[in-house]
Amino acid sequence: MALRLIGGSGCGNGPCPAVYETDNGTIVVQGFVVDPERAELVLPPGEGAVEIPRYILERALAAG
């Protein structure tokens, strides 16, 4: 799967939260893993949740 960065923090300290577009028309979000129990989430098998700063998603939406 090829990824194209469409929104990121540009932190310069290695991997940072970011939003990518894939070559098959989906979106990949890189962020901090959310504990489903702390966030009161019910996740089906195979799914996970990540947290990113709001401005990163706003940048990705503006670029899209």
PyMOL Python script that loads the backbone (N, CA, C, O; Angstrom):
from pymol import cmd

cmd.read_pdbstr("""\
ATOM      1  N   MET A   1       0.850  -1.171   0.000  1.00  0.00           N
ATOM      2  CA  MET A   1       0.000   0.000   0.000  1.00  0.00           C
ATOM      3  C   MET A   1       0.896   1.235   0.000  1.00  0.00           C
ATOM      4  O   MET A   1       1.772   1.373   0.854  1.00  0.00           O
ATOM      5  N   ALA A   2       0.679   2.111  -0.937  1.00  0.00           N
ATOM      6  CA  ALA A   2       1.436   3.357  -1.008  1.00  0.00           C
ATOM      7  C   ALA A   2       0.694   4.441  -0.228  1.00  0.00           C
ATOM      8  O   ALA A   2      -0.528   4.553  -0.330  1.00  0.00           O
ATOM      9  N   LEU A   3       1.428   5.239   0.550  1.00  0.00           N
ATOM     10  CA  LEU A   3       0.852   6.311   1.351  1.00  0.00           C
ATOM     11  C   LEU A   3       1.346   7.668   0.880  1.00  0.00           C
ATOM     12  O   LEU A   3       2.503   7.827   0.489  1.00  0.00           O
ATOM     13  N   ARG A   4       0.439   8.648   0.924  1.00  0.00           N
ATOM     14  CA  ARG A   4       0.804  10.036   0.614  1.00  0.00           C
ATOM     15  C   ARG A   4       0.368  10.886   1.800  1.00  0.00           C
ATOM     16  O   ARG A   4      -0.812  10.918   2.150  1.00  0.00           O
ATOM     17  N   LEU A   5       1.326  11.575   2.416  1.00  0.00           N
ATOM     18  CA  LEU A   5       1.041  12.428   3.568  1.00  0.00           C
ATOM     19  C   LEU A   5       0.131  13.578   3.137  1.00  0.00           C
ATOM     20  O   LEU A   5       0.440  14.306   2.194  1.00  0.00           O
ATOM     21  N   ILE A   6      -1.002  13.734   3.843  1.00  0.00           N
ATOM     22  CA  ILE A   6      -1.897  14.857   3.544  1.00  0.00           C
ATOM     23  C   ILE A   6      -2.106  15.768   4.748  1.00  0.00           C
ATOM     24  O   ILE A   6      -2.727  16.824   4.622  1.00  0.00           O
ATOM     25  N   GLY A   7      -1.602  15.377   5.897  1.00  0.00           N
ATOM     26  CA  GLY A   7      -1.704  16.219   7.087  1.00  0.00           C
ATOM     27  C   GLY A   7      -0.800  15.686   8.176  1.00  0.00           C
ATOM     28  O   GLY A   7      -0.907  14.523   8.564  1.00  0.00           O
ATOM     29  N   GLY A   8       0.079  16.520   8.666  1.00  0.00           N
ATOM     30  CA  GLY A   8       0.991  16.090   9.718  1.00  0.00           C
ATOM     31  C   GLY A   8       1.424  17.268  10.552  1.00  0.00           C
ATOM     32  O   GLY A   8       1.190  18.425  10.203  1.00  0.00           O
ATOM     33  N   SER A   9       2.057  16.955  11.656  1.00  0.00           N
ATOM     34  CA  SER A   9       2.437  18.018  12.575  1.00  0.00           C
ATOM     35  C   SER A   9       3.763  18.673  12.208  1.00  0.00           C
ATOM     36  O   SER A   9       4.042  19.800  12.618  1.00  0.00           O
ATOM     37  N   GLY A  10       4.592  17.949  11.418  1.00  0.00           N
ATOM     38  CA  GLY A  10       5.890  18.505  11.078  1.00  0.00           C
ATOM     39  C   GLY A  10       6.763  18.704  12.291  1.00  0.00           C
ATOM     40  O   GLY A  10       7.524  19.669  12.365  1.00  0.00           O
ATOM     41  N   CYS A  11       6.657  17.795  13.246  1.00  0.00           N
ATOM     42  CA  CYS A  11       7.378  17.977  14.507  1.00  0.00           C
ATOM     43  C   CYS A  11       8.889  17.840  14.344  1.00  0.00           C
ATOM     44  O   CYS A  11       9.642  18.405  15.137  1.00  0.00           O
ATOM     45  N   GLY A  12       9.348  17.103  13.336  1.00  0.00           N
ATOM     46  CA  GLY A  12      10.781  16.978  13.098  1.00  0.00           C
ATOM     47  C   GLY A  12      11.512  16.089  14.079  1.00  0.00           C
ATOM     48  O   GLY A  12      12.737  15.985  14.017  1.00  0.00           O
ATOM     49  N   ASN A  13      10.795  15.445  14.984  1.00  0.00           N
ATOM     50  CA  ASN A  13      11.427  14.586  15.985  1.00  0.00           C
ATOM     51  C   ASN A  13      11.174  13.108  15.713  1.00  0.00           C
ATOM     52  O   ASN A  13      11.077  12.323  16.657  1.00  0.00           O
ATOM     53  N   GLY A  14      11.066  12.715  14.466  1.00  0.00           N
ATOM     54  CA  GLY A  14      10.740  11.332  14.140  1.00  0.00           C
ATOM     55  C   GLY A  14       9.260  11.192  13.859  1.00  0.00           C
ATOM     56  O   GLY A  14       8.593  12.174  13.531  1.00  0.00           O
ATOM     57  N   PRO A  15       8.735   9.972  13.984  1.00  0.00           N
ATOM     58  CA  PRO A  15       7.314   9.750  13.683  1.00  0.00           C
ATOM     59  C   PRO A  15       6.398  10.598  14.557  1.00  0.00           C
ATOM     60  O   PRO A  15       6.575  10.676  15.773  1.00  0.00           O
ATOM     61  N   CYS A  16       5.436  11.220  13.930  1.00  0.00           N
ATOM     62  CA  CYS A  16       4.482  12.089  14.612  1.00  0.00           C
ATOM     63  C   CYS A  16       3.077  11.747  14.144  1.00  0.00           C
ATOM     64  O   CYS A  16       2.925  11.088  13.116  1.00  0.00           O
ATOM     65  N   PRO A  17       2.052  12.169  14.859  1.00  0.00           N
ATOM     66  CA  PRO A  17       0.693  11.971  14.361  1.00  0.00           C
ATOM     67  C   PRO A  17       0.556  12.554  12.959  1.00  0.00           C
ATOM     68  O   PRO A  17       1.078  13.629  12.663  1.00  0.00           O
ATOM     69  N   ALA A  18      -0.155  11.829  12.107  1.00  0.00           N
ATOM     70  CA  ALA A  18      -0.295  12.256  10.722  1.00  0.00           C
ATOM     71  C   ALA A  18      -1.500  11.593  10.080  1.00  0.00           C
ATOM     72  O   ALA A  18      -2.040  10.618  10.602  1.00  0.00           O
ATOM     73  N   VAL A  19      -1.914  12.131   8.941  1.00  0.00           N
ATOM     74  CA  VAL A  19      -2.998  11.578   8.138  1.00  0.00           C
ATOM     75  C   VAL A  19      -2.445  11.328   6.739  1.00  0.00           C
ATOM     76  O   VAL A  19      -1.786  12.189   6.154  1.00  0.00           O
ATOM     77  N   TYR A  20      -2.724  10.132   6.210  1.00  0.00           N
ATOM     78  CA  TYR A  20      -2.241   9.724   4.893  1.00  0.00           C
ATOM     79  C   TYR A  20      -3.405   9.293   4.012  1.00  0.00           C
ATOM     80  O   TYR A  20      -4.418   8.796   4.505  1.00  0.00           O
ATOM     81  N   GLU A  21      -3.255   9.485   2.715  1.00  0.00           N
ATOM     82  CA  GLU A  21      -4.168   8.940   1.716  1.00  0.00           C
ATOM     83  C   GLU A  21      -3.470   7.739   1.095  1.00  0.00           C
ATOM     84  O   GLU A  21      -2.270   7.799   0.827  1.00  0.00           O
ATOM     85  N   THR A  22      -4.200   6.645   0.859  1.00  0.00           N
ATOM     86  CA  THR A  22      -3.593   5.456   0.272  1.00  0.00           C
ATOM     87  C   THR A  22      -3.854   5.415  -1.225  1.00  0.00           C
ATOM     88  O   THR A  22      -4.686   6.156  -1.749  1.00  0.00           O
ATOM     89  N   ASP A  23      -3.131   4.541  -1.898  1.00  0.00           N
ATOM     90  CA  ASP A  23      -3.328   4.392  -3.342  1.00  0.00           C
ATOM     91  C   ASP A  23      -4.618   3.634  -3.679  1.00  0.00           C
ATOM     92  O   ASP A  23      -4.964   3.518  -4.855  1.00  0.00           O
ATOM     93  N   ASN A  24      -5.332   3.118  -2.678  1.00  0.00           N
ATOM     94  CA  ASN A  24      -6.613   2.460  -2.957  1.00  0.00           C
ATOM     95  C   ASN A  24      -7.800   3.270  -2.443  1.00  0.00           C
ATOM     96  O   ASN A  24      -8.895   2.734  -2.274  1.00  0.00           O
ATOM     97  N   GLY A  25      -7.579   4.574  -2.194  1.00  0.00           N
ATOM     98  CA  GLY A  25      -8.675   5.475  -1.867  1.00  0.00           C
ATOM     99  C   GLY A  25      -9.128   5.477  -0.416  1.00  0.00           C
ATOM    100  O   GLY A  25     -10.227   5.947  -0.120  1.00  0.00           O
ATOM    101  N   THR A  26      -8.309   4.962   0.495  1.00  0.00           N
ATOM    102  CA  THR A  26      -8.656   5.003   1.910  1.00  0.00           C
ATOM    103  C   THR A  26      -7.731   5.973   2.647  1.00  0.00           C
ATOM    104  O   THR A  26      -6.785   6.507   2.068  1.00  0.00           O
ATOM    105  N   ILE A  27      -8.012   6.186   3.911  1.00  0.00           N
ATOM    106  CA  ILE A  27      -7.236   7.093   4.746  1.00  0.00           C
ATOM    107  C   ILE A  27      -6.604   6.296   5.883  1.00  0.00           C
ATOM    108  O   ILE A  27      -7.251   5.431   6.473  1.00  0.00           O
ATOM    109  N   VAL A  28      -5.341   6.586   6.190  1.00  0.00           N
ATOM    110  CA  VAL A  28      -4.639   5.990   7.326  1.00  0.00           C
ATOM    111  C   VAL A  28      -4.307   7.117   8.295  1.00  0.00           C
ATOM    112  O   VAL A  28      -3.772   8.152   7.898  1.00  0.00           O
ATOM    113  N   VAL A  29      -4.629   6.908   9.570  1.00  0.00           N
ATOM    114  CA  VAL A  29      -4.336   7.896  10.604  1.00  0.00           C
ATOM    115  C   VAL A  29      -3.300   7.304  11.550  1.00  0.00           C
ATOM    116  O   VAL A  29      -3.489   6.217  12.095  1.00  0.00           O
ATOM    117  N   GLN A  30      -2.217   8.022  11.733  1.00  0.00           N
ATOM    118  CA  GLN A  30      -1.156   7.628  12.670  1.00  0.00           C
ATOM    119  C   GLN A  30      -1.283   8.515  13.898  1.00  0.00           C
ATOM    120  O   GLN A  30      -1.277   9.742  13.794  1.00  0.00           O
ATOM    121  N   GLY A  31      -1.398   7.892  15.049  1.00  0.00           N
ATOM    122  CA  GLY A  31      -1.548   8.681  16.261  1.00  0.00           C
ATOM    123  C   GLY A  31      -1.212   7.883  17.502  1.00  0.00           C
ATOM    124  O   GLY A  31      -0.568   6.837  17.438  1.00  0.00           O
ATOM    125  N   PHE A  32      -1.655   8.391  18.614  1.00  0.00           N
ATOM    126  CA  PHE A  32      -1.397   7.764  19.902  1.00  0.00           C
ATOM    127  C   PHE A  32      -2.520   6.769  20.197  1.00  0.00           C
ATOM    128  O   PHE A  32      -3.697   7.123  20.119  1.00  0.00           O
ATOM    129  N   VAL A  33      -2.167   5.531  20.535  1.00  0.00           N
ATOM    130  CA  VAL A  33      -3.158   4.490  20.780  1.00  0.00           C
ATOM    131  C   VAL A  33      -4.043   4.875  21.962  1.00  0.00           C
ATOM    132  O   VAL A  33      -3.558   5.289  23.015  1.00  0.00           O
ATOM    133  N   VAL A  34      -5.348   4.729  21.761  1.00  0.00           N
ATOM    134  CA  VAL A  34      -6.330   5.041  22.785  1.00  0.00           C
ATOM    135  C   VAL A  34      -6.702   3.749  23.511  1.00  0.00           C
ATOM    136  O   VAL A  34      -6.968   2.728  22.876  1.00  0.00           O
ATOM    137  N   ASP A  35      -6.720   3.797  24.826  1.00  0.00           N
ATOM    138  CA  ASP A  35      -7.171   2.666  25.634  1.00  0.00           C
ATOM    139  C   ASP A  35      -8.697   2.637  25.556  1.00  0.00           C
ATOM    140  O   ASP A  35      -9.350   3.545  26.070  1.00  0.00           O
ATOM    141  N   PRO A  36      -9.280   1.610  24.922  1.00  0.00           N
ATOM    142  CA  PRO A  36     -10.736   1.575  24.749  1.00  0.00           C
ATOM    143  C   PRO A  36     -11.516   1.641  26.056  1.00  0.00           C
ATOM    144  O   PRO A  36     -12.606   2.211  26.099  1.00  0.00           O
ATOM    145  N   GLU A  37     -10.974   1.070  27.110  1.00  0.00           N
ATOM    146  CA  GLU A  37     -11.683   1.106  28.393  1.00  0.00           C
ATOM    147  C   GLU A  37     -11.717   2.512  28.979  1.00  0.00           C
ATOM    148  O   GLU A  37     -12.739   2.942  29.513  1.00  0.00           O
ATOM    149  N   ARG A  38     -10.602   3.226  28.881  1.00  0.00           N
ATOM    150  CA  ARG A  38     -10.562   4.607  29.403  1.00  0.00           C
ATOM    151  C   ARG A  38     -11.467   5.529  28.594  1.00  0.00           C
ATOM    152  O   ARG A  38     -12.088   6.437  29.145  1.00  0.00           O
ATOM    153  N   ALA A  39     -11.539   5.296  27.289  1.00  0.00           N
ATOM    154  CA  ALA A  39     -12.338   6.153  26.417  1.00  0.00           C
ATOM    155  C   ALA A  39     -13.780   5.675  26.292  1.00  0.00           C
ATOM    156  O   ALA A  39     -14.578   6.288  25.583  1.00  0.00           O
ATOM    157  N   GLU A  40     -14.121   4.576  26.982  1.00  0.00           N
ATOM    158  CA  GLU A  40     -15.460   4.002  26.922  1.00  0.00           C
ATOM    159  C   GLU A  40     -15.869   3.681  25.486  1.00  0.00           C
ATOM    160  O   GLU A  40     -16.977   3.996  25.054  1.00  0.00           O
ATOM    161  N   LEU A  41     -14.946   3.045  24.757  1.00  0.00           N
ATOM    162  CA  LEU A  41     -15.201   2.631  23.373  1.00  0.00           C
ATOM    163  C   LEU A  41     -15.473   1.135  23.318  1.00  0.00           C
ATOM    164  O   LEU A  41     -14.916   0.359  24.094  1.00  0.00           O
ATOM    165  N   VAL A  42     -16.331   0.750  22.397  1.00  0.00           N
ATOM    166  CA  VAL A  42     -16.547  -0.659  22.102  1.00  0.00           C
ATOM    167  C   VAL A  42     -16.034  -0.877  20.693  1.00  0.00           C
ATOM    168  O   VAL A  42     -16.652  -0.429  19.727  1.00  0.00           O
ATOM    169  N   LEU A  43     -14.900  -1.568  20.569  1.00  0.00           N
ATOM    170  CA  LEU A  43     -14.276  -1.781  19.269  1.00  0.00           C
ATOM    171  C   LEU A  43     -14.435  -3.236  18.845  1.00  0.00           C
ATOM    172  O   LEU A  43     -14.128  -4.147  19.615  1.00  0.00           O
ATOM    173  N   PRO A  44     -14.916  -3.456  17.615  1.00  0.00           N
ATOM    174  CA  PRO A  44     -15.008  -4.826  17.125  1.00  0.00           C
ATOM    175  C   PRO A  44     -13.623  -5.401  16.856  1.00  0.00           C
ATOM    176  O   PRO A  44     -12.656  -4.649  16.731  1.00  0.00           O
ATOM    177  N   PRO A  45     -13.517  -6.713  16.765  1.00  0.00           N
ATOM    178  CA  PRO A  45     -12.225  -7.338  16.474  1.00  0.00           C
ATOM    179  C   PRO A  45     -11.595  -6.757  15.211  1.00  0.00           C
ATOM    180  O   PRO A  45     -12.277  -6.544  14.208  1.00  0.00           O
ATOM    181  N   GLY A  46     -10.309  -6.505  15.267  1.00  0.00           N
ATOM    182  CA  GLY A  46      -9.583  -5.979  14.110  1.00  0.00           C
ATOM    183  C   GLY A  46      -9.561  -4.466  14.015  1.00  0.00           C
ATOM    184  O   GLY A  46      -8.889  -3.922  13.139  1.00  0.00           O
ATOM    185  N   GLU A  47     -10.278  -3.768  14.890  1.00  0.00           N
ATOM    186  CA  GLU A  47     -10.281  -2.309  14.862  1.00  0.00           C
ATOM    187  C   GLU A  47      -9.527  -1.758  16.064  1.00  0.00           C
ATOM    188  O   GLU A  47      -9.420  -2.409  17.103  1.00  0.00           O
ATOM    189  N   GLY A  48      -9.007  -0.547  15.901  1.00  0.00           N
ATOM    190  CA  GLY A  48      -8.326   0.152  16.972  1.00  0.00           C
ATOM    191  C   GLY A  48      -8.657   1.627  16.872  1.00  0.00           C
ATOM    192  O   GLY A  48      -9.241   2.069  15.883  1.00  0.00           O
ATOM    193  N   ALA A  49      -8.294   2.381  17.875  1.00  0.00           N
ATOM    194  CA  ALA A  49      -8.539   3.820  17.876  1.00  0.00           C
ATOM    195  C   ALA A  49      -7.241   4.536  18.188  1.00  0.00           C
ATOM    196  O   ALA A  49      -6.453   4.092  19.022  1.00  0.00           O
ATOM    197  N   VAL A  50      -7.030   5.663  17.498  1.00  0.00           N
ATOM    198  CA  VAL A  50      -5.874   6.506  17.765  1.00  0.00           C
ATOM    199  C   VAL A  50      -6.350   7.928  17.993  1.00  0.00           C
ATOM    200  O   VAL A  50      -7.435   8.317  17.560  1.00  0.00           O
ATOM    201  N   GLU A  51      -5.522   8.691  18.679  1.00  0.00           N
ATOM    202  CA  GLU A  51      -5.829  10.080  18.988  1.00  0.00           C
ATOM    203  C   GLU A  51      -4.794  10.962  18.305  1.00  0.00           C
ATOM    204  O   GLU A  51      -3.594  10.694  18.359  1.00  0.00           O
ATOM    205  N   ILE A  52      -5.287  12.030  17.653  1.00  0.00           N
ATOM    206  CA  ILE A  52      -4.391  12.987  16.999  1.00  0.00           C
ATOM    207  C   ILE A  52      -4.836  14.400  17.375  1.00  0.00           C
ATOM    208  O   ILE A  52      -5.998  14.607  17.724  1.00  0.00           O
ATOM    209  N   PRO A  53      -3.927  15.369  17.307  1.00  0.00           N
ATOM    210  CA  PRO A  53      -4.335  16.753  17.551  1.00  0.00           C
ATOM    211  C   PRO A  53      -5.332  17.211  16.478  1.00  0.00           C
ATOM    212  O   PRO A  53      -5.191  16.854  15.308  1.00  0.00           O
ATOM    213  N   ARG A  54      -6.315  17.983  16.867  1.00  0.00           N
ATOM    214  CA  ARG A  54      -7.366  18.447  15.965  1.00  0.00           C
ATOM    215  C   ARG A  54      -6.806  19.154  14.724  1.00  0.00           C
ATOM    216  O   ARG A  54      -7.319  18.965  13.621  1.00  0.00           O
ATOM    217  N   TYR A  55      -5.760  19.964  14.899  1.00  0.00           N
ATOM    218  CA  TYR A  55      -5.249  20.739  13.767  1.00  0.00           C
ATOM    219  C   TYR A  55      -4.697  19.852  12.662  1.00  0.00           C
ATOM    220  O   TYR A  55      -4.693  20.259  11.500  1.00  0.00           O
ATOM    221  N   ILE A  56      -4.234  18.658  12.988  1.00  0.00           N
ATOM    222  CA  ILE A  56      -3.713  17.765  11.956  1.00  0.00           C
ATOM    223  C   ILE A  56      -4.855  17.315  11.041  1.00  0.00           C
ATOM    224  O   ILE A  56      -4.699  17.306   9.819  1.00  0.00           O
ATOM    225  N   LEU A  57      -5.978  16.949  11.608  1.00  0.00           N
ATOM    226  CA  LEU A  57      -7.126  16.560  10.794  1.00  0.00           C
ATOM    227  C   LEU A  57      -7.641  17.749   9.981  1.00  0.00           C
ATOM    228  O   LEU A  57      -8.017  17.585   8.821  1.00  0.00           O
ATOM    229  N   GLU A  58      -7.660  18.933  10.573  1.00  0.00           N
ATOM    230  CA  GLU A  58      -8.096  20.120   9.840  1.00  0.00           C
ATOM    231  C   GLU A  58      -7.194  20.385   8.631  1.00  0.00           C
ATOM    232  O   GLU A  58      -7.689  20.719   7.555  1.00  0.00           O
ATOM    233  N   ARG A  59      -5.876  20.239   8.799  1.00  0.00           N
ATOM    234  CA  ARG A  59      -4.943  20.410   7.677  1.00  0.00           C
ATOM    235  C   ARG A  59      -5.187  19.379   6.591  1.00  0.00           C
ATOM    236  O   ARG A  59      -5.172  19.702   5.404  1.00  0.00           O
ATOM    237  N   ALA A  60      -5.414  18.126   7.003  1.00  0.00           N
ATOM    238  CA  ALA A  60      -5.672  17.067   6.035  1.00  0.00           C
ATOM    239  C   ALA A  60      -6.944  17.324   5.251  1.00  0.00           C
ATOM    240  O   ALA A  60      -6.975  17.111   4.039  1.00  0.00           O
ATOM    241  N   LEU A  61      -7.999  17.780   5.924  1.00  0.00           N
ATOM    242  CA  LEU A  61      -9.250  18.082   5.238  1.00  0.00           C
ATOM    243  C   LEU A  61      -9.087  19.237   4.267  1.00  0.00           C
ATOM    244  O   LEU A  61      -9.659  19.219   3.177  1.00  0.00           O
ATOM    245  N   ALA A  62      -8.315  20.236   4.650  1.00  0.00           N
ATOM    246  CA  ALA A  62      -8.088  21.378   3.762  1.00  0.00           C
ATOM    247  C   ALA A  62      -7.269  20.964   2.527  1.00  0.00           C
ATOM    248  O   ALA A  62      -7.462  21.513   1.442  1.00  0.00           O
ATOM    249  N   ALA A  63      -6.367  20.005   2.694  1.00  0.00           N
ATOM    250  CA  ALA A  63      -5.523  19.548   1.590  1.00  0.00           C
ATOM    251  C   ALA A  63      -6.266  18.612   0.645  1.00  0.00           C
ATOM    252  O   ALA A  63      -5.906  18.482  -0.525  1.00  0.00           O
ATOM    253  N   GLY A  64      -7.311  17.960   1.164  1.00  0.00           N
ATOM    254  CA  GLY A  64      -8.019  16.927   0.415  1.00  0.00           C
ATOM    255  C   GLY A  64      -8.913  17.442  -0.632  1.00  0.00           C
ATOM    256  O   GLY A  64      -9.563  16.662  -1.328  1.00  0.00           O
TER     257      GLY A  64
END
""", "prot")
cmd.dss("prot")
cmd.show_as("cartoon", "prot")
cmd.util.cbc("prot")
cmd.orient("prot")
